Amino acid sequence: MIKVIIVGAFPKKETSIHGGVLTSCKLLMSSSLPKRIDILEFDSTQSRVPPPPFITRLIYGIWRVLSLTIKYITFRPQVVLLFASPGASLIEKSFLAAIASLLGIKVLLFPRGAQIIDDYYSSTIYARLLKLILQIPHKILCQGEIYKTFLLKEIKREPSDCPVIYNWTATNELLEVGKNRNYVNKKLLTILFMGWVDKEKGVFELIEAVKKLKEDNNNSFKLIIAGKGKDLEKIRKYTEVHELSDIISFPGWVGLEERVDLFNNSDVLILPSYVEGMPNVVIEAMATGMPVIASDVGTVSEMISSEINGLIIRPQSSKEIYKALNTLIQNSYLVPMMGKAAWKEASIKYRPERAADQLIESIEGVLFD
């Protein structure tokens, strides 16, 4: 059996840290993947959010590099799979990749987050660094075609080095919700925002659009903002000041069961972010049969076909958010039509087992091609 070390989010105890890598790693380990290869988990999550001071992170980083090097020697894997977030995480994973390569271990790097591409174009120094470190892995797994195009054009990698593996959060439980969704004609459209309540997620533009919608449509909708973040209290206060509390609720950060219930009891997901990679919440909403309104950032345009399974909007535009929401409020027949198309897309492209098959293919490819 092929021996693989996966470096990702594998906390040994319950954590308050939430994120796409944690969800992805959990789902991978609950798929058939551990039965098909011999996996050693290695946790590389940060100790808390917000991140600790630089010196603390540096010490943790050095400790992880030393610890994983020992695992390389004692476990003797043929392959290491490294999940990497933008910034310091990617730099650290490049060290781990270089050490593995020197020891004769094949390296698969899985960058997460479109910020990596944005950082490349915003800094000449960082661009040069990226060109160096992204030559180290034997293969770079891509969340979408946007990443592959970037790697081919800017990093000069070969197409065979850059397989596309979409996120895999369309679980059977969520797909069952979508399969059984009852698209009744509702007089009240329930709009769901789920994620970090931060400026960069477009929450202020969302609130502005909702304020105007209330003026135009009375009480024909409600908004649920599920999550936490640095701007949550500002949004709460704005809601109170502008008398929007009757249509906006704040359940906070929700666990898995509450998350499924929220999807089941909502009609449309909205994610007006400034920057995204391949947001798991979009896949999860699609799996539950919900149309999605999202900004045209990252791989969103690969996931959502506007006016077919959702609506794509420009980022940082309350007018675009207003227009998209108003379209669904005024044309309720679009919700079931788009929702069913979203469910079908998720059931085909974003299941954990499909990702497990693709990862096995990439692992075998890097070993035997």
C-alpha positions, -999 to +999 in steps of 0.1 A: +000+000+000+013+035-009+024+055+022+013+091+022+018+119+048-010+145+046-001+179+061-032+198+068-058+205+095-059+176+119-063+192+154-061+166+182-089+182+201-119+204+194-109+238+181-125+272+177-107+276+144-129+271+114-118+270+078-120+253+044-088+231+050-102+217+082-135+208+066-117+193+035-094+172+057-122+159+078-142+148+047-111+132+031-105+111+062-142+100+063-141+090+026-127+058+012-092+074+009-077+060+042-087+025+030-069+028-003-036+043+009-016+043+042-020+078+056-002+096+084-019+128+094+002+158+103-015+188+118-003+223+107-031+245+119-023+277+137-029+278+174-056+305+174-075+331+155-064+359+151-029+345+145-004+348+174+026+373+171+052+367+144+078+353+167+054+328+182+044+316+147+080+314+137+088+291+166+058+269+159+068+268+122+104+257+130+090+231+153+067+218+126+095+216+101+117+196+125+088+173+135+078+166+100+114+159+089+115+132+116+082+118+103+097+117+068+126+096+081+106+073+104+074+068+084+092+067+051+064+078+028+065+077-010+044+109-012+036+139+009+005+160+003+008+196+016-022+219+020-011+255+020-029+288+026-016+321+013+013+339+030+033+323+058+017+289+054+028+287+018+064+297+027+065+271+054+051+244+032+078+252+006+105+243+032+086+211+039+084+204+002+121+210-004+131+187+025+108+159+012+122+163-023+158+160-010+148+128+008+134+113-024+097+118-015+073+129-042+055+162-033+019+172-040+012+208-031-025+220-027-026+258-025-059+271-011-072+307-015-071+331-045-050+355-024-020+336-037-026+349-072-035+384-060-003+386-040+017+375-070+005+404-091+007+430-063+044+424-054+074+419-077+095+405-048+068+380-038+062+371-075+099+361-078+097+341-046+066+323-058+082+314-091+110+297-071+089+279-045+062+267-070+089+248-089+096+226-059+065+203-059+063+175-084+026+183-089+005+213-078-032+205-073-055+232-084-089+242-070-101+254-104-090+263-139-081+298-128-052+283-107-041+261-136-040+289-160-020+310-136+005+282-131+009+276-168+012+312-177+032+327-149+051+298-132+057+279-165+046+246-152+035+218-175-003+210-179+003+175-165+018+190-134-014+209-125-044+186-122-077+203-112-094+189-081-125+209-071-134+212-034-154+182-021-179+194+005-211+181-012-216+154+014-244+128+011-262+144+040-263+178+023-272+162-011-301+144+006-314+178+019-313+191-017-329+160-032-358+163-008-361+201-008-397+213-010-398+243-033-431+257-020-442+291-032-432+313-003-443+349+002-412+353+024-377+347+007-351+336+033-316+348+023-286+333+040-251+347+045-227+322+061-191+329+069-167+354+085-185+387+091-158+409+078-156+438+054-139+417+028-169+393+027-190+422+014-213+424+045-215+462+045-226+463+009-251+435+017-266+455+045-269+485+023-287+465-003-310+449+022-319+483+037-331+495+002-349+462-004-369+467+027-379+501+016-390+488-018-404+454-009-417+459+026-414+425+045-412+401+015-378+387+027-356+381+057-318+378+060-298+355+082-262+364+089-246+333+104-210+336+115-186+357+135-159+381+127-142+415+134-171+435+119-200+416+135-207+442+162-206+471+136-232+452+115-254+446+145-253+482+155-261+493+119-290+469+119-304+484+151-299+520+141-316+516+108-344+495+123-336+463+103-338+439+133-372+426+122-357+412+090-321+404+100-311+378+125-276+368+138-274+332+150-236+334+154-212+307+143-231+275+137-221+239+142-227+211+117-263+202+127-274+239+129-256+245+096-277+218+078-309+232+094-300+267+082-295+254+047-327+235+048-347+264+060-332+290+037-340+297+000-309+314-014-272+318-003-254+351-008-216+355-007-206+390-020-169+386-011-141+407-024-117+377-026-123+340-025-106+308-037-132+281-041-156+287-012-169+256+005-201+273+016-211+278-021-208+240-027-227+232+005-255+255-005-257+241-040-257+206-025-288+215-005-306+227-036-301+264-031-293+290-058-263+311-050-256+348-055-219+354-054-192+378-065-172+370-096-140+362-077-117+332-076-133+301-091-169+313-085-176+316-123-165+279-127-191+269-101-220+292-109-235+297-143-254+330-140-291+327-145-288+289-146-279+278-110-274+312-095-264+348-101-229+363-104-224+399-093-195+423-093-177+426-060-180+457-038-213+467-053-245+471-032-264+480-064-255+446-079-265+428-047-298+447-046-305+439-083-298+401-078-318+398-046-347+418-061-347+396-092-353+365-070-379+383-048-399+395-078-395+362-098-400+334-072-401+307-100-364+312-105-355+298-070-366+262-077-353+263-113-318+275-102-318+254-070-324+221-089-297+230-114-273+238-085-281+204-068-273+185-100-240+203-104-229+196-068-239+160-070-217+154-100-186+176-094-182+182-056-186+149-038-158+136-014-155+103-032-149+120-065-120+139-049-107+107-033-105+091-068-088+122-082-062+123-053-054+086-058-050+093-095-026+122-087-006+101-062-002+072-085+006+096-114+034+113-095+049+078-086+045+059-118+043+084-147 
